[in-house]
């Protein structure tokens, strides 16, 4: 994981975190498998929806779920690794999530 910390003000810092694509792929596969077990999709028995169908038909929901798992973990790891003292709730800006 690539982490960059930049000072902005006295007690304010900007953290830039890059999550490796293999971690994103692993989490996407894991979340797609979980969703596949829960979804009702016409033409498939409940719990037997292929992950590839989930990835294409539910792309936005899958993306949101993956981000909700990856971002807090990555931010927590970055804070621990850089030994930062957190005063308030961090805000997330300029989030980029590509297919690769």
C-alpha positions in Angstrom: 0.0 0.0 0.0 1.4 3.4 -1.0 0.8 6.1 1.7 1.7 9.8 1.4 1.2 12.3 4.2 1.2 16.0 3.5 1.0 18.8 6.1 -1.8 21.3 5.4 -2.2 23.3 8.6 -1.0 23.0 12.1 -3.1 20.0 13.1 -4.4 19.1 9.6 -2.8 16.6 7.3 -3.7 15.1 3.9 -3.2 11.4 3.5 -3.1 9.9 0.0 -3.5 6.1 0.0 -3.3 3.8 -3.0 -4.7 0.3 -2.5 -3.0 -2.3 -4.7 -5.2 -3.6 -7.5 -4.8 -7.2 -6.3 -6.4 -6.3 -2.9 -9.3 -4.6 -4.7 -9.7 -7.6 -7.0 -9.7 -10.0 -4.0 -12.3 -7.9 -2.1 -14.4 -7.5 -5.2 -14.5 -11.3 -5.7 -15.3 -11.9 -2.0 -18.1 -9.3 -2.0 -19.5 -10.6 -5.3 -19.6 -14.2 -3.9 -21.4 -12.9 -0.8 -24.0 -11.0 -2.9 -24.4 -14.0 -5.2 -25.6 -16.1 -2.2 -28.2 -13.4 -1.2 -29.6 -12.2 -4.5 -32.7 -13.3 -6.4 -32.0 -13.0 -10.1 -34.5 -14.3 -12.7 -33.1 -17.4 -14.4 -31.0 -18.5 -11.4 -31.9 -20.4 -8.2 -31.5 -18.3 -5.1 -27.9 -18.6 -3.9 -26.6 -20.0 -7.2 -26.1 -16.8 -9.1 -22.6 -16.7 -10.8 -20.3 -14.0 -9.5 -19.8 -12.8 -13.1 -23.5 -12.0 -13.3 -23.3 -10.1 -10.1 -20.3 -8.1 -11.3 -22.1 -7.1 -14.5 -25.7 -6.6 -13.4 -25.0 -5.0 -10.0 -21.8 -3.1 -10.8 -22.7 0.1 -8.8 -23.9 -1.8 -5.7 -20.8 -4.1 -5.8 -18.5 -1.0 -6.1 -20.2 0.7 -3.2 -19.9 -2.4 -1.0 -16.2 -2.9 -1.9 -15.4 0.7 -1.1 -17.2 0.4 2.3 -15.0 -2.5 3.2 -11.6 -1.3 1.8 -11.5 2.4 2.6 -11.9 2.2 6.4 -9.3 -0.6 6.6 -6.8 1.2 4.4 -7.3 4.5 6.3 -6.8 2.7 9.6 -3.7 1.0 8.4 -2.3 4.3 7.1 -2.9 6.0 10.4 -1.2 3.2 12.3 1.7 3.0 9.9 2.4 6.7 9.9 1.7 6.9 13.7 -0.8 9.8 13.3 -2.9 11.1 16.2 -6.5 11.5 14.9 -8.5 14.3 16.4 -11.7 14.2 14.4 -13.5 12.2 11.7 -11.5 12.1 8.5 -13.2 13.3 5.3 -12.6 11.5 2.0 -12.0 13.5 -1.2 -11.0 12.7 -4.7 -11.8 9.0 -4.5 -10.8 7.1 -7.7 -12.0 3.6 -8.3 -11.0 2.0 -11.6 -11.8 -1.4 -13.1 -8.2 -2.4 -12.7 
